[in-house]
Structure formats: C-alpha cells, structure tokens
Amino acid sequence: MTVNGKAKVDFEKWYGVNVEFVGEVLYLEEFYILPGSMKYGVYVDWFDSVGIHIEINFRSWENSWQFELGTNDNNPNYRHFSINTRPEARTAAITKATELYNNRK
C-alpha cells in the first residue's frame, strides 16, 4: 500500500512535519516498511488533511467490505462495494484516494 505521483510528494512533506510515533520521530524509511494496516491510519490522516475522507464498512448482508470516499469540494463521493477482505478494502481505498488527489487541478 502506497501513494504515488503528486500525492507521494505532498504526503512526504506533510509527514515530515506532522507525524510522531510514541513521542519519537518515525522516519520515512521506517514508515515505508510498516505493515499496511499501520500505514493505512497515517494515510487516512493525511487524506483527511487534504479534504479526502475515507470510510470502510463491513456489509453483513452481503458478507463483503466496501469503501467510500468523500471530499470537501464539489466532487461527487465515490463508493466501491463487494471487496472480500478488510486489507483489500484498505488498499483499494488508498489507491482510489491517491487517484482522486493526483487528478485534482
């Protein structure tokens, strides 16, 4: 799970100023080797700070996961359903949020 393009550049700038890990600085090199579940929370914080909001839910009646992206601007929300596992939903949500960010004007 990673961001790319303009999103990666802007995330890394934000990360250098905003992230501490149990009172210590967690360097980017250390961040990138964390498990996806730990990186996900940091990515969500960054996307929140740039107006892209990520939500993941379990749909018990379908026995599947979904993610939804919302924005602070006039862009429509984006939803994706029927994902088999939470890790797949996290990765798909970060991928789509990165795409939305990189396609902003």
C-alpha positions in Angstrom: 0.0 0.0 0.0 1.5 3.3 -1.1 0.7 6.6 -2.7 2.4 7.8 -5.9 2.9 10.9 -8.0 2.0 14.3 -6.6 0.2 12.6 -3.7 3.5 10.9 -2.6 5.5 14.2 -2.8 2.8 16.1 -0.8 2.3 13.3 1.7 6.1 13.1 2.4 6.2 16.9 3.0 3.2 16.6 5.4 4.6 13.5 7.1 7.9 15.3 7.9 6.0 17.9 9.9 3.1 16.0 11.4 4.0 12.5 12.4 5.4 11.3 15.7 5.3 7.7 16.9 5.0 7.3 20.6 6.8 10.6 21.1 9.6 9.8 18.7 10.0 10.7 15.0 9.3 7.8 12.7 11.5 8.5 9.6 10.1 7.9 6.2 12.3 4.9 5.6 10.8 3.3 8.7 7.3 4.3 7.7 7.5 2.6 4.3 8.5 -0.8 5.9 5.5 -0.8 8.3 2.7 -3.3 7.7 -0.2 -1.9 5.5 -2.6 -1.7 8.5 -0.2 0.7 10.3 0.5 2.8 7.2 -3.3 3.0 6.4 -4.0 5.1 9.5 -1.3 7.6 8.6 -2.5 7.8 5.1 -6.1 8.4 6.3 -4.9 11.3 8.5 -3.1 12.8 5.5 -6.1 12.4 3.2 -8.3 14.0 5.8 -5.9 17.0 5.9 -6.3 17.5 2.2 -10.1 17.1 2.1 -10.5 13.4 1.0 -12.3 11.4 3.6 -12.1 7.6 3.6 -14.6 5.2 5.3 -14.5 1.4 5.3 -17.5 -0.7 6.4 -18.5 -4.3 6.5 -21.8 -5.1 4.8 -23.0 -8.1 6.8 -26.0 -8.8 4.5 -23.5 -9.3 1.6 -20.6 -10.7 3.7 -18.3 -8.2 2.0 -16.4 -4.9 2.6 -17.0 -1.5 1.0 -15.2 1.8 1.0 -16.5 5.2 0.4 -14.6 8.4 -0.4 -16.0 11.9 0.4 -14.5 15.3 -0.4 -14.7 18.8 0.9 -15.1 20.2 -2.6 -17.8 19.7 -5.3 -16.5 16.3 -6.4 -19.0 13.5 -6.1 -18.5 10.8 -3.5 -17.0 7.5 -4.7 -18.1 4.1 -3.5 -16.9 0.6 -4.1 -18.6 -2.5 -2.9 -18.1 -6.2 -2.7 -14.4 -6.4 -1.5 -13.5 -9.7 0.1 -11.3 -8.6 3.0 -10.5 -5.6 5.1 -6.9 -5.4 3.9 -8.1 -5.4 0.3 -10.6 -2.7 1.1 -7.9 -0.5 2.7 -5.6 -0.9 -0.2 -8.3 -0.2 -2.8 -9.4 2.9 -0.8 -5.9 4.3 -0.6 -5.4 3.6 -4.3 -8.6 5.4 -5.3 -8.0 8.3 -2.9 -4.5 8.7 -4.5 -6.0 8.8 -8.0 -8.5 11.4 -6.9 -5.8 13.5 -5.3 -3.5 13.2 -8.3 -6.3 14.2 -10.7 -7.2 17.4 -8.9 -6.4 20.6 -10.8 
